[in-house]
Amino acid sequence: MKKFYFFLALATIFSLPFTVTGQNLVTNGDLEQWDNANTPTGWDLAENISQSTAEVHGGTYSAAQMSASSSKKFRQDVQGIIAGQQYTISYYFYDNAPDAKTRIWSYWMDADGNYLDNDADTLRPADYSTDKPSWQHFNITLTAPANAAQFRFEVRVYHQDNTDGGYVYYDDFSIEAGSTNYPEPTNYPTNFTATASGVDITLNWVDAIGEQLPGAYLILGHEGTSTDFTPPVDSVPVANDLDWSDNEVAVNVSYGVESYVFSNLTPGEDYTFTIYPYTNSGANINYKTDGTPPIASTQVSNIVIINQEDFESGTLGTWTAYNVTGSQVWQNYEYNGDKFAQMSGYEGGSHENEDWLISPQMNMTGFTSVTFNFTTAYNYDGNALQLFFSSDYDGTGDPNNFTWIDITDQAAWSDGSFHWVPSGDVDLTSMAAQSSYVAFKYTSTNEQSSTWEVDDILIYGIQGVGIPETDRENVTLYPNPAADYFNINVDAGGQLNIMDLAGKNVMTTQLQKGSNRINISELHPGIYLVRVKNNDNKILLGRLLVR
C-alpha cells in the first residue's frame, strides 16, 4: 500500500488547514523496523506491544497493543522540536475490539524532559476511541510552545467495560514541521553493505552527513547481480513493496535507523540493493539522484546445516555414546588444545568392547542432496571403525535392535599413527528420511584394541532451489585443513563465497580459470562451506577446515 501523506485528502478527527509537510521526526514511525517481536526499533516504551500483520495501514507491519487491567503505554520521545515552529502530529489507529479502547496521551517537553502544560485538551483528551471497522486518523497541527525541545508522543490502551485482552493497532506515526520544504539531501549514506545469514539479508549503512540531512531513505532491491536501477522521481513517492514475486522490492526507512533486514529469501539466489536519501514527503518529496548511489549485493546460502559437532564443549555435544559390551566408553578427549571424541578398548590391557557414537535424530528430507563430513585419527592394532545409517532407530535403545545400513566404505579413514584424515563427502541423499541417524561403531577384542578419534562432524543439506543437481559438483581444496591460505582449481572463472555454519557469507572473491590461491588468514578456526559459481553457471561445493 502506498504511503502518500496528503492530509487534505484524508478524513481527520480535527478540521485543519492544509500545510506543506517536512521530514518526519519520528524514528521508525511506520513501524517497519523491529528489534524483536515485541520491540519496535527506536521506541522508548512498548508495553503489551507485539508486531502484527493482522491489521496494517501501510507497509508490512503495525503495532498491536493488548488491553489489560491497567493502562498500557506506547511512546517515543521525539527530538529536534523548535519552539514557535508549527508541527503536524499524526498517527493511525484501528480499534474495533469491545474489550479495548485507546487515546493519545502526549506532552511537549523542554530540553531537560520536563512536561509543558500547553495543548492539554488536544494532546491528553478526556474522550476515548470508539469501535470502528476501519482505520481512524488522528491529525492535528500545533505550535510548539516556548521552551519546547522535545515531544513525548504517547498513546495508551485501556480495558473497556471491565474486560480486557482486546487489541488496538497503530501505524504511521509522524511529526512534521509545517511550511518547510527542504532541498534534496547533500550526500548519500556510506558503508552500504549487504550480509546474508541463512535465508535473510541484512543491509547496513552509515547515515548521510552534510548541510542537508535526509529525513528517510528509499531502498530498492532486485534478484540477480545487475546494478541497474530506475531512480525515483521527485514529487512521486515510492510506496513500500515487499513482494518479491516480480523480483523487485522497495522499502522506506527512517533516517537514523541505519539497517534493514529482508527475510525468507530464496536460497541460492543473488540479490542487489541500492539506497536513495530523500527529504519531505508526498508531492514535496525530494530524492537525491545526482552522483552515484551506493550499491550492495550478496548471495543467500542454499546450504542448511543439519548437524555440526566439533566437541569443543568438553563433552560429546549433540552426539550420544551407547555401551553394548565392555567397561570402556566413548569420551571427550583433549590433546594439544584440540578436543575430539575418542574410544579405546585398552585399559591396562586389551578388552572386548562394542561401543556406538550416535548422532541426534535428524530430518534429512526436503533436500536435493545431503552430505556427511568428518575427520578421523587412530593408532595401534585392532578393528577398524565402522559407519552406519538408520531410519528406524528410536534414539535411546540398543542399536543392535534396529536396522542399520553399513556405509563404512563411502568414507576415507585415518591411515594410523594418529594422522587426521578427512572423510571426504559421504552421500546420504538416497537414504535420507524424516528420522535419520548416523553412528560410528567401535569394536575391540581381548587381544587387540585400537584407539579411534573422531572430530569436525558436519552434515549439511542442499536445498533444491538455486542449484540443479546436474549443475552441481564437488571441488577439491588444498591444503585442507588450512591455516593462512588454500588453493582451488577451476575450469572457468567465477565467484567464490565462503560461508560459516550459520549460513553467513564471510568472504567473497573472484576466481580466474586455472589455479587460484585464496588468502584466509582473517578467518577464525572452524568449519566453513565453500561455494563457487562459475561463469558457465556450474556450481562447485566444498568443505574447508581452518586450523
Protein Blocks (a to p, Z undefined) as FASTA:
>chain_A
ZZdddfklpccfbdcddddddddfbghklopacfblmlcghiabdghiacdfkbcfbhjb
dcdddddfbdcddddddehiaehiacddddddddfbfkbccddddddddfkopacfehkl
mmmcfbdcdddfbdcdddddddddehiabdcdddddddeehiahiacddehiadddehia
cdddfbdcehiacddehjbccddddddedjbdcfbdcddddedjbfbdcdddehiacddd
fbfklopacddddehklpacdehiaehiacdddddddedehjlbccdfehjddddddddd
fbdcfbdcehlnopakjaccddfbdjbdcddddeehiacddddfbehiacdddddddddd
ddfehiabdcdddddddedjdddddddddfkbghlacfklpccddfklmpccdebjhiac
debjadfklmgcfbdcddddddddfkbccddddehiacddddfbhpafklgccddddddd
dfkbccdddfbdcddddddfkopafbdcdddehjddddfklpccdddddddddfkopacd
dddddZZ
